[in-house]
Amino acid sequence: MIDVGSFFILGILLFSIGIVGMISRRNIFVMYMSVELMLNAVNIILVALSHHYEDLNGQVMAIMIIAIAAAEASIFLALFVMLFKNARSLDANFFELLKQEKHND
Amino acid sequence: MLSTLLFFILAATSLISASAMIFFKQPINSTLSFIVTLLSIAGLFALLGGSFLFLVQIIIYAGAVVTLILFIIMFLNIKEENLPDEPHKTKWIVFMSLLVSPFAAILISTVNTIKFAPLHLENFGSIKAVGMKLFTKWILPFEMISILLLIALIGVVILAKKETSHD
């Protein structure tokens, strides 16, 4: 039989995969999706705790995290479009090119 | 018994597709395998009694966020030469997994010392109860989330705006 601890272990494993993807890849889309994967792992642990204590506050917290992730997605994707227009590349090492150039006026 | 079987199927699907996500070279393959991860996580939420979270996960994550990512990837028209050159990708991933696994092992052994109750599948986490919680105790964070979304909207418009030159 499974218990709530199995969900904890799954959340820890998914979070570790997210960290590995975040550090070892240089493609910005994969890095962004690794961040989203870490948020989802935390959501699993929050919902499992909410089930363990029979208290709905954990589920409401998970809803808040999903709303924040949606706001984050819009900002990230606007940044990606800016980066791709400037550098024609998805390499995270080009990200310093997004710095605003100095205006001579 | 059925819940055990469902848990193992969903957990294996999410772990395999999450690993595939960080291995794929093309971002569109990563995104499609990330959708599979999100859907299996939605199934895990349903298994834990979060019926509203199950809906929200499918509608917002798999429906809105990942579709937005797919739309941007197709909109950018990424060619082979636009992708970053990662000759030692597999080496990096294996090395980082070796580095992260001790911390995961410590956390898992800590969790294993806690005595958890087995999964109970009675009526818990109905949409009405979640909504009552959201609109009474969590009303202030709920309103602050709306302000956060407005700030994100303004930020995206400013980022996407054409830079007007002064000369």
Boltz contact constraints between the chains, C-beta under 6 A:
constraints:
  - contact:
      token1: [A, 1]
      token2: [B, 118]
      max_distance: 6.0
  - contact:
      token1: [A, 2]
      token2: [B, 4]
      max_distance: 6.0
  - contact:
      token1: [A, 2]
      token2: [B, 7]
      max_distance: 6.0
  - contact:
      token1: [A, 2]
      token2: [B, 119]
      max_distance: 6.0
  - contact:
      token1: [A, 3]
      token2: [B, 116]
      max_distance: 6.0
  - contact:
      token1: [A, 3]
      token2: [B, 118]
      max_distance: 6.0
  - contact:
      token1: [A, 4]
      token2: [B, 116]
      max_distance: 6.0
  - contact:
      token1: [A, 5]
      token2: [B, 111]
      max_distance: 6.0
  - contact:
      token1: [A, 5]
      token2: [B, 116]
      max_distance: 6.0
  - contact:
      token1: [A, 8]
      token2: [B, 111]
      max_distance: 6.0
  - contact:
      token1: [A, 9]
      token2: [B, 108]
      max_distance: 6.0
  - contact:
      token1: [A, 10]
      token2: [B, 11]
      max_distance: 6.0
  - contact:
      token1: [A, 12]
      token2: [B, 104]
      max_distance: 6.0
  - contact:
      token1: [A, 12]
      token2: [B, 107]
      max_distance: 6.0
  - contact:
      token1: [A, 12]
      token2: [B, 108]
      max_distance: 6.0
  - contact:
      token1: [A, 14]
      token2: [B, 18]
      max_distance: 6.0
  - contact:
      token1: [A, 16]
      token2: [B, 100]
      max_distance: 6.0
  - contact:
      token1: [A, 16]
      token2: [B, 104]
      max_distance: 6.0
  - contact:
      token1: [A, 17]
      token2: [B, 18]
      max_distance: 6.0
  - contact:
      token1: [A, 19]
      token2: [B, 100]
      max_distance: 6.0
  - contact:
      token1: [A, 20]
      token2: [B, 96]
      max_distance: 6.0
  - contact:
      token1: [A, 20]
      token2: [B, 97]
      max_distance: 6.0
  - contact:
      token1: [A, 20]
      token2: [B, 100]
      max_distance: 6.0
  - contact:
      token1: [A, 21]
      token2: [B, 22]
      max_distance: 6.0
  - contact:
      token1: [A, 23]
      token2: [B, 96]
      max_distance: 6.0
  - contact:
      token1: [A, 24]
      token2: [B, 92]
      max_distance: 6.0
  - contact:
      token1: [A, 24]
      token2: [B, 93]
      max_distance: 6.0
  - contact:
      token1: [A, 24]
      token2: [B, 96]
      max_distance: 6.0
  - contact:
      token1: [A, 26]
      token2: [B, 84]
      max_distance: 6.0
  - contact:
      token1: [A, 26]
      token2: [B, 86]
      max_distance: 6.0
  - contact:
      token1: [A, 27]
      token2: [B, 84]
      max_distance: 6.0
  - contact:
      token1: [A, 29]
      token2: [B, 27]
      max_distance: 6.0
  - contact:
      token1: [A, 30]
      token2: [B, 30]
      max_distance: 6.0
  - contact:
      token1: [A, 33]
      token2: [B, 34]
      max_distance: 6.0
  - contact:
      token1: [A, 37]
      token2: [B, 18]
      max_distance: 6.0
  - contact:
      token1: [A, 40]
      token2: [B, 41]
      max_distance: 6.0
  - contact:
      token1: [A, 47]
      token2: [B, 45]
      max_distance: 6.0
  - contact:
      token1: [A, 47]
      token2: [B, 48]
      max_distance: 6.0
  - contact:
      token1: [A, 47]
      token2: [B, 50]
      max_distance: 6.0
  - contact:
      token1: [A, 48]
      token2: [B, 48]
      max_distance: 6.0
  - contact:
      token1: [A, 51]
      token2: [B, 48]
      max_distance: 6.0
  - contact:
      token1: [A, 51]
      token2: [B, 49]
      max_distance: 6.0
  - contact:
      token1: [A, 56]
      token2: [B, 129]
      max_distance: 6.0
  - contact:
      token1: [A, 56]
      token2: [B, 130]
      max_distance: 6.0
  - contact:
      token1: [A, 56]
      token2: [B, 133]
      max_distance: 6.0
  - contact:
      token1: [A, 59]
      token2: [B, 50]
      max_distance: 6.0
  - contact:
      token1: [A, 59]
      token2: [B, 53]
      max_distance: 6.0
  - contact:
      token1: [A, 59]
      token2: [B, 130]
      max_distance: 6.0
  - contact:
      token1: [A, 60]
      token2: [B, 133]
      max_distance: 6.0
  - contact:
      token1: [A, 60]
      token2: [B, 134]
      max_distance: 6.0
  - contact:
      token1: [A, 60]
      token2: [B, 138]
      max_distance: 6.0
  - contact:
      token1: [A, 62]
      token2: [B, 53]
      max_distance: 6.0
  - contact:
      token1: [A, 64]
      token2: [B, 141]
      max_distance: 6.0
  - contact:
      token1: [A, 66]
      token2: [B, 56]
      max_distance: 6.0
  - contact:
      token1: [A, 66]
      token2: [B, 60]
      max_distance: 6.0
  - contact:
      token1: [A, 67]
      token2: [B, 145]
      max_distance: 6.0
  - contact:
      token1: [A, 70]
      token2: [B, 60]
      max_distance: 6.0
  - contact:
      token1: [A, 70]
      token2: [B, 65]
      max_distance: 6.0
  - contact:
      token1: [A, 71]
      token2: [B, 148]
      max_distance: 6.0
  - contact:
      token1: [A, 71]
      token2: [B, 149]
      max_distance: 6.0
  - contact:
      token1: [A, 71]
      token2: [B, 152]
      max_distance: 6.0
  - contact:
      token1: [A, 73]
      token2: [B, 65]
      max_distance: 6.0
  - contact:
      token1: [A, 74]
      token2: [B, 152]
      max_distance: 6.0
  - contact:
      token1: [A, 74]
      token2: [B, 156]
      max_distance: 6.0
  - contact:
      token1: [A, 75]
      token2: [B, 152]
      max_distance: 6.0
  - contact:
      token1: [A, 75]
      token2: [B, 155]
      max_distance: 6.0
  - contact:
      token1: [A, 77]
      token2: [B, 72]
      max_distance: 6.0
  - contact:
      token1: [A, 78]
      token2: [B, 156]
      max_distance: 6.0
  - contact:
      token1: [A, 78]
      token2: [B, 159]
      max_distance: 6.0
  - contact:
      token1: [A, 78]
      token2: [B, 160]
      max_distance: 6.0
  - contact:
      token1: [A, 84]
      token2: [B, 76]
      max_distance: 6.0
  - contact:
      token1: [A, 89]
      token2: [B, 82]
      max_distance: 6.0
  - contact:
      token1: [A, 90]
      token2: [B, 82]
      max_distance: 6.0
  - contact:
      token1: [A, 90]
      token2: [B, 83]
      max_distance: 6.0
  - contact:
      token1: [A, 90]
      token2: [B, 84]
      max_distance: 6.0
  - contact:
      token1: [A, 91]
      token2: [B, 84]
      max_distance: 6.0
  - contact:
      token1: [A, 105]
      token2: [B, 166]
      max_distance: 6.0
